[in-house]
Amino acid sequence: MAANIHVVPYDNEWAAKMEGYSNPLAICPTQELARQAAVLYAKALKSEVVIHRPDGTIRDKDSYGNDPFPPRDQRR
């Protein structure tokens, strides 16, 4: 699986940034637009999108990789 893509505050805007890289993949005026851009990259790269709050803490994660369907039983 490729590196995660994070949706993070960026100056007074929001950015979709690939983990381990300093330059953003996309800079957007809203978090939602940055999330949409991140999802496009994540689907192409089969990776995860990690959405951050304005304070930098993680709000949500979504996987667009090769997750098993249905999920394996976690009780084993």
N, C-alpha and C positions, 0 to 999 in steps of 0.2 A: 504494500500500500504506500502511496506517496505521502509526502508531508502534509500535515493538517493545514487548513486555511483558516485564519483567524479574522473575525470582523471586530475591529478595534477603533477607539477614538483616534483621530488624526487631525491635530490642530483644532479647527472648529468644524471639522467634517468627520466622515467615517471612512475607513479603508479596509479592503480585503488584502490580507498579507499572508504569504506562504511562510510557514514556520522555517526559521533558519535564514531567511532573506531579509534585508533591510528595506529594499524598495517595494512599495505596494504594487499589487496586481491591478488594483482599481482604487480610485478615490471618489467618494460620492457625497452628496450633500446630506443624505439621511442614512440611518442605520439599515433601514429596510432595503434601500437600493444597493448598499454594500453587501448585504446578506444575499440578495439575488445574484449579484456578480460572483460572490464566493461559491454559491451553489453551482453555477455554470462550470466554474473551474473544478470544483470537487467532483462533479459527475464525470467530467472528462478524465480526471486523474484518479478516480476511484479512491477518494480520501474523505476526511471528515471536515465539517465546518464547525468551528468553535466561536460562539457569539459572546462577546464581552459586554458588560455594562459600562456606562460612562466612567465609573471609578476603576475600571480594569478587571474587576472580578468576572468570573465566568457565569453567564446566565443560562446558556443552553448549548447542547451539542447535537449534531445530526450527522449520521454516517451515510456516505454515498459510495461505499466500497463493496467488497464481495462478502457481505455478511450472510451467514447461513439463513435460509428461509425454509421452514420456520426455525426460530432460534432453538439452539440446543437446550436441553433441560439443564438448568443451573444447579439442580439439587444433587447431581451425581458427584 
